[in-house]
């Protein structure tokens, strides 16, 4: 059996069988420009030049059984959106506590530990407590709420965005069953999706990653909905392609994207540039979703713009001719 070595981001990986290389090529992990080598080769060559690795006669994938409920949905609104999910009998949706907007008759609500996924339901009480504890680490509540339709025809339930922005519908089966998102981005999903924690393993991300060090991990094969502020931008990164962004602007990424932290460079730029000391670097291959207005940035601007007295409360003279003069007497 041939043993192939592959160059990924300047590093040698392998050995791999021909089947493994072909599978990674088909899934998008490698591309035709990826360099490969095996014994008897004088130099590294592009994958596209090796005819035996271009063979697509791979065995068919085994039949796939969905673990999550299949749901229909419709998104309404522009800047303050909500998603309406249509449920068949005994179908369920799982959501963060407090995100429900309305629901039709026949839908029953249950608050649980965990996320309602198969792994969560099969585990014992300690496993459910552990899952709930992971949710606390990401800044979410201890409980999730499951909404199940017990009627005869179809039921509808809606979940609303917590602040101005967009709702992004994503099907996990289109992204190899895993997405990583910012800890406050998850809105709701079909029951069966696993909601966990993703720790960034690199030291730089751990020390200086801020919001990006601890992220939410969504796994399974169901429909999920994440929320982001402002305008949404999707970037498709090729293998080895790097994108530098503000940490707060990251909404979600596929599991194949490498996450790291990079120093801005230059003391003057770091101190007076207004962009902080570090950038987040995302290296492909994979998909990345960005937001133009993180909620933390919006909240910071509102807080700085709000006039306050020494006690921290808004002044009553704002906008009047004597407003600033009145402030002098309040000090």
C-alpha positions, 0 to 999 in steps of 0.5 A, a space after each residue: 500500500 502506498 504511503 503518501 505525505 502531504 504538505 499542509 501550511 508548510 508542515 509535513 503530515 502523513 503517511 496516508 493511504 491513497 484512499 485517505 488522500 482522495 477522501 480529504 480531496 473530495 471533502 475540501 480539506 485538500 485541493 489540487 494545488 496541495 503538495 504530496 510526496 511518496 517514496 521514489 518521488 524526487 520532489 514534492 508535486 501538486 496533487 493534480 499531477 498524480 493520476 492515481 490520486 484523481 480516481 473518484 471511484 470511492 466506495 459509497 458512503 453508508 446510509 445516513 441516519 439523522 439524529 436531529 428532527 427535520 424542521 421547516 422555517 421562515 425568517 421575518 424582518 430585516 434589522 430586528 429579525 425573528 425565525 418561525 419554525 414549523 413543527 410536525 407532531 412530536 417534533 421539537 426545537 431547542 432554544 436558549 431560555 428567554 428567546 421564545 417570541 410566540 407559539 401556537 396551541 399544542 406546543 409543550 415547553 420543557 426546561 431541562 439540563 443539557 441540550 436534548 441531544 441523543 448523547 445528553 439524554 443517554 447520559 446520567 444525571 452527572 453527565 447532564 450536570 457536566 453539560 450544563 456546567 459547560 454552558 455556564 462557562 460559555 456565559 449561557 444559562 444553566 438550562 435549555 428549553 425544549 418546545 415539542 408539538 403534541 397536536 395533530 397537524 402542524 405547530 409554529 413557534 418563533 424565536 426573536 433576535 436579542 438585538 439588531 442584526 441578522 439570523 443565519 440559518 445553517 444545516 450542520 450536515 453541510 459542514 461535516 457535522 460541526 460548527 464553532 461559534 461565539 458564545 452568545 451567537 446561538 439562538 435555537 436549533 432542531 432537537 438533537 443538535 449537541 451544544 458543547 464547549 470549544 476551547 482554543 488549544 494554542 497558548 496565544 489564544 488562551 492568554 490573549 484571545 478574550 471572547 474567542 478563547 471559549 466558544 460554543 461547539 454545535 455538533 450533529 446533523 440538524 438545522 441551527 440558527 445563530 444570530 449576529 449584529 449588523 451585516 453578515 459576511 461569509 468568507 470561504 478560505 482556501 487551504 493556507 489562506 489567512 484572514 485577520 479580524 477583530 475578535 468580536 467580529 467572528 460569528 462562526 466557523 467550520 471545524 477545519 479553520 485554524 484559530 490563533 492570535 497575532 500581535 498588531 505590531 508596533 507599540 504606537 499602533 498597538 496603543 493609539 491605533 484603537 484596534 487593541 493589541 491583538 488580531 484574531 487570525 483565521 487560517 483555512 480551509 473552511 468557511 467563516 461568518 463575520 458580523 459588522 457590529 458586535 453587540 459589545 461594540 454597540 453597547 460600549 458606544 452607547 455607554 460612552 455616549 450616555 451623559 452621566 452624573 457622579 452617581 452614574 445616572 443619566 442627567 435630566 438636562 440633556 439637550 436643553 440650553 441650560 443642560 451643561 450649566 445645570 450639570 455644574 451645580 450637580 457636581 
